[in-house]
Every structure is written in C-alpha cells, then in structure tokens.
Amino acid sequence: MECPNCHKNASRVIDSRPSDENRSIRRRRECENCGFRFTTFERVERSPLLVVKNDGTREAFNRDKILHGVMMAAQKRPISSEQLDALVDHVENEIRKQGLNEISSKDIGNLVMKELANLDDVAYIRFASIYRQFKDVSGFMEAMEDMMAKHDKE
C-alpha cells in the first residue's frame, strides 16, 4: 500500500482489528521506507445498486439521502441518531437481501415508512406527507386513520 507521507509502495501491517460492527477491518500500517504510521480500512465491495426514480431515470443508491429524509421527519422527536442509523441500515439490508441490481424509489419509500411506523407515529406521518405527496387533506387523513387503526389493534 502506498505511504501517504513518502508515496513509496512498501508498508507492513502492524495491527488489525474488526471495525464498524464487523463490517470492516481496521489496519495500522507502517511505511518500511520512512517509518510513517497510518490507518486503512478494508470493506467488502458490494455490487452497485441503482434506484429507479418515478420519472424512469436511474441513479446510484445513496443511503445518505434516506438518512437525511428520516432525520427531517424525526426533527424534534425523541429519536436518537443511533436509532435513525439503525433504521437506514435495516432498510439497506432489506434491499440488498432481495439480491436485485435495481429497486424503485417507491419500494424504498415503503420500506422506510414501515420502519418509521414502528419507531414513531409523528415521524411516520411527516415522512408520509412528503413521500406520498398528498394532494389534499383527505389523503393526509387516510394516513392518519391507518396509523390510528394500527394502534387500535395493539
């Protein structure tokens, strides 16, 4: 591996340990030329996943977009950033379990809404109001009634 200090291709691994909940390996390296120490991370390369938008265009899957959306929906709610990260991780894992190269943005939105409904009612309604693009109050009321019916069953 190339040394970031002297740019020679001679380094050795000093220490390795699991990182990021065993999803990556953290390696401490030392340049054999100049003695500079640096850290690298090794991760499994995942196949690219494309999202098919409503207009038919495709773009690379971006978990940060999902995280941003749920963060906006969860603003001023008693939801920790760890819970939101776990929600996005769960959504991404569910998508990857399907083994597809492409997934529609609608399917991603449905997965997010399912997870948010289990986490916080207000965040669910906020996300649904943007995701479903309610045209009038009746669509919003339907979402509210669905949420209330869910609570009545519990």
C-alpha positions in Angstrom: 0.0 0.0 0.0 1.3 3.5 -0.8 2.5 5.6 2.1 0.6 8.9 2.3 3.8 10.5 3.5 6.6 9.5 1.1 4.5 7.7 -1.6 6.6 4.5 -1.6 4.8 1.2 -2.0 6.4 -0.5 0.9 4.3 -0.8 4.1 3.6 -3.5 6.6 0.6 -4.2 8.8 1.3 -3.6 12.5 -2.2 -4.3 13.9 -5.6 -5.5 12.5 -8.9 -5.4 14.3 -12.6 -5.6 13.4 -14.4 -2.3 13.0 -17.9 -0.9 12.2 -19.7 -3.9 13.9 -17.5 -6.4 12.0 -18.3 -4.9 8.6 -14.8 -3.7 8.1 -11.2 -4.3 9.2 -9.1 -1.5 10.6 -5.4 -1.9 9.9 -2.5 0.1 11.3 0.4 0.2 8.8 3.9 1.4 8.9 5.9 2.5 5.9 9.1 0.5 5.6 10.8 3.4 3.9 10.1 6.4 6.2 8.5 4.8 9.3 5.3 6.8 9.0 2.2 5.1 10.5 -1.2 5.3 9.0 -4.6 3.6 9.2 -6.5 1.9 6.4 -9.9 0.2 6.4 -10.9 -2.9 4.4 -14.6 -3.4 3.5 -16.4 -5.9 1.3 -17.1 -4.5 -2.1 -20.9 -4.6 -2.7 -22.4 -4.7 -6.1 -23.7 -1.3 -7.2 -27.4 -0.8 -6.6 -29.5 1.5 -8.8 -32.6 3.3 -7.8 -35.3 3.7 -10.5 -36.9 7.1 -9.9 -40.6 7.9 -10.7 -39.6 9.6 -14.0 -37.8 6.4 -15.1 -34.3 7.8 -14.6 -31.8 5.8 -12.6 -29.2 6.9 -10.0 -26.9 5.1 -7.6 -28.3 4.1 -4.3 -27.4 6.7 -1.6 -28.1 5.8 2.0 -27.3 9.4 3.0 -30.4 10.5 1.1 -32.6 8.2 3.1 -30.9 9.2 6.4 -31.5 12.9 5.5 -35.2 12.2 4.8 -35.7 10.4 8.1 -33.8 13.0 10.0 -36.1 15.7 8.7 -39.1 13.6 9.6 -37.8 12.9 13.1 -36.8 16.5 13.9 -37.7 17.5 17.5 -38.9 13.9 18.2 -37.4 11.6 20.9 -35.5 9.6 18.4 -31.7 9.2 18.7 -29.3 9.4 15.7 -28.3 5.8 16.5 -32.0 4.7 16.0 -32.1 6.6 12.7 -28.8 5.0 11.6 -30.2 1.6 12.6 -33.4 2.2 10.6 -31.4 3.2 7.5 -29.1 0.1 8.0 -32.1 -2.1 8.2 -33.7 -0.6 5.1 -30.4 -1.0 3.1 -30.0 -4.6 4.4 -33.6 -5.5 3.3 -32.9 -4.1 -0.1 -29.7 -6.0 -0.5 -31.3 -9.2 0.7 -33.6 -9.1 -2.3 -30.5 -9.5 -4.5 -31.6 -7.0 -7.1 -29.5 -4.7 -9.1 -32.3 -2.1 -9.3 -35.1 -1.1 -7.0 -37.8 1.6 -7.4 -37.8 4.7 -5.2 -41.4 3.7 -4.3 -40.3 0.4 -2.8 -37.6 2.2 -0.8 -40.1 4.7 0.5 -42.4 1.9 1.5 -39.6 0.2 3.4 -38.8 3.4 5.2 -42.4 4.1 6.1 -42.8 0.6 7.5 -39.7 1.1 9.7 -40.8 4.6 10.8 -44.3 3.4 11.7 -42.7 1.1 14.2 -40.4 3.8 15.6 -42.5 7.0 15.9 -46.0 7.9 14.7 -45.3 11.6 14.2 -42.1 10.9 12.2 -44.1 8.4 10.1 -46.8 11.0 9.3 -44.2 13.7 8.5 -42.4 11.3 6.1 -45.6 10.1 4.6 -46.8 13.6 3.9 -43.7 14.3 1.7 -43.3 10.8 0.3 -46.9 10.2 -0.7 -47.3 13.8 -1.9 -50.8 14.3 -0.6 -52.9 16.3 -3.0 -55.5 17.3 -0.3 -56.4 16.8 3.3 -58.3 13.6 2.6 -55.1 11.8 1.7 -53.5 13.0 4.8 -56.5 11.9 6.9 -56.3 8.4 5.4 -52.7 8.1 6.5 -53.7 9.3 10.0 -56.6 6.8 10.1 -54.2 4.0 9.1 -51.9 4.9 11.9 -54.8 5.1 14.4 -56.1 1.7 13.2 -52.7 0.2 13.8 -52.7 1.5 17.4 -56.2 0.1 18.0 -55.0 -3.4 17.0 -52.2 -3.2 19.5 
